[in-house]
Every structure is written in structure tokens, then in C-alpha cells.
């Protein structure tokens, strides 16, 4: 179910000028999440988004009347490398709008990682048709257990599973 706020959102490709807002959303999430260690200083996150994330594939922003409410970074091979919403815009359907835009662009499949501690993200992705396919004990720079999720527009046939 989407709210009237989600209906006011326009998904568009980010510009380089949007990267500070995207980095700010991620930085605020890191600072507000007790189990998430801060690995990189805030200014390095912005530089990384500007120089790497933006350069390696589309970044889709949820633009809510000129304010960046959230963003999704998508690699050319259908890997969602980031999906974050500003705290004031969570729980109103904007994440759903972003992931559905990514599904349209990817057409057949998407893959992403989420942290094992992030139960809300797991429930969200599973509602959107993603299935967990692998778990690690923390093979990431944060050293946190995580889960690889996969979505296909057409379900696996029995012999493919």
C-alpha cells in the first residue's frame, strides 16, 4: 500500500549534484543504527558516492517535491548496491517505488545484500519477491553477517532450483 506521500514521489536518475543528499541519507542511517559500525568518516562517504557509486551505474533518487527522500544504486549487471531512505520518508511506500523502478530497469533479475541484523529490510525484500540465497558470517568491510537476496521476474523452474 502506498501513501499520498509516495504518490508525490518521482523516480529519476540522480545527478552529481544529488550525491551529497544521498551520502547524507546513508550517513544519518549509519549514525542512527546501533549495530552498524562507522567504517568511513562522513566526508569519505560523500566522496565515495560522488567518485565511485555514481560512476559505476545508475543511482535512482526518489524526488519528493525537490527533496531527495531516498535513493537506490544499481550496477549494470542488476546488483542493487544501496537502497536507503531518509528517516522522515520511511514506511510510506517510497522504498517500494524505488525497488519497483529497479525491477523495471533490470527486467529479469536483481541481486542484493542486506545485513542479518536488518530484519526490517529482510521483511521488505521478501514482500517484494526476493528470496535469500546465501548467508555469510561477515565477509564485508563491516564484519557483520549478511544475506544475499535474489529476485527474478519469472520464478525458477523446479529443475533450475
Secondary structure, 3 states (H helix, E strand, C coil): CCCHHHHCEEEEECCHHHHHHHHHHHHHHHHHCCCCCCCCCHHHHHHHHHHHHHHHCCEEEEEECCEEEEEEEECCCCEEEEEEECHHHCCCCHHHHHHHHHHHHHCCEEEEEEECCCHHHHHHHHHCCCEEEEEECCCCCCCCCEEEEEEECCCCCCCCC
